[in-house]
Amino acid sequence: MIEKSQKRYKKPELVSPAGSMDKLKTAIEYGADAVYAGGKDFSLRNSAANFTLDEIGSAVEYVHERGKKLFITLNIFAHNCHTSKMEQYLKELAGYPVDAVIIADP
C-alpha cells in the first residue's frame, strides 16, 4: 500500500515581466499571479519603459484590486556611487505597498 505524503505543496505562481503599464495589464489579464517591474533608475532592462514612483503607485493599486502581486526590481550591478541615490529611492518606495523587492547581488 502506498501512503500519501502528508506534506502539502503550494501551487506554483506565474510571475511575468512588466516593462510598462500596458504590459503589466496584459500579463494580469492573461493569468499572471504576480508581475515584476523596474523603476527608471535601477533596472537592467533599459529598453523597457519602466515605472516612475507614481506609476508604481498606480500599478500596485491595479494588481492588488485583482488579488495579484507586484514585485519591484533593483537589479543593476550597484557600485558605491549608487548607494545614496538607491537608499533614497528605497525610502520613497517604502511608501507604496509593493509585495517584494528583487535586488541583485553580484
N, C-alpha and C positions, 0 to 999 in steps of 0.2 A: 504494500500500500504506500502510495506517495502522499506525504503530508504537504499541505500548502504552507508556504512561508508566512510567518506572522508579520514580516516586515512589509509595510505598505510604501510603495514608491509614489513620488509626486509626479504628476503629469508634466511632461516637458513643455517648456514655453517656446513660442515662436517669437524671436526678437529680431526686428528688422531695422535697417538704417533709415534715417530720415534726414536728407540733406536740405530739405525745405519744408514749409508748411504743407504744400500740395502733396509732397511725397509722404509726409507723416500721415496725412488723412487717407491716402491711398493704402498705406500699409495697415492702418487700423481697419479700414473698410474691408480689406481682404483677409482679415483674420489674425493679424499680429497681436500677441498678448502684451507686447511692450515694444517700444521703439527707442533707438539711441540717436542722439543728435549732438553736434558740436556747436560751440559758441564761435563767435567771429575771430577770437584771438588765439585759442589754444587747441585747435583741431588740426590733425594731419590731412584732413580732406579739404584742401584749399580750393578744389574745383567745385565743391558744394556751396550752395548759397549760405548755409549755416544760419545760426539764430542769434539775434541780439537778446539782451536780457528781457526786454519787453515781449519779444516773440516767444521766448521760453515760457513766460507767464501765460500767454495765450495757448501755447502748445500743451502745457501741463493741465490747464483747465479743460481743453478739448479731450485729452486722453482720459483724464480722471472722470469726466462726465460719462464716459463709455466703459468705465471699470477697467481701464488699461493702465500701463505704467510708462513713465518717461525716464530714461537714463541720459545723463549729460556726459560727454566725453571731454577729458582734458588729456589728450594723448600725444601732445608734442613731446619731443625729447628735450625737456626743460634744462636750462642752464642757470647758473647763479643770476644772470641778468634778468631772468623771468620771475624771480622769487617775489619781489614786492608787488608786481602787477598781478601775478597769479593769486597771491594772498588777498589782494583787494577784490579780485573777481570772485573768489570763493566766498568772501564775506557778503558780497552782493547776491550771489547765487543762493546763499542760505535763506534769503527772503522768499524764495519760491519753493513750493512743496514737491520738488523733483524726487523721484523714488530711489535714485542711486547716482553716484558719480563714478565714472570709469576713468582711472588715472594710469597713465603709462609709467612704467618703472623699468628703464633700460637696463 
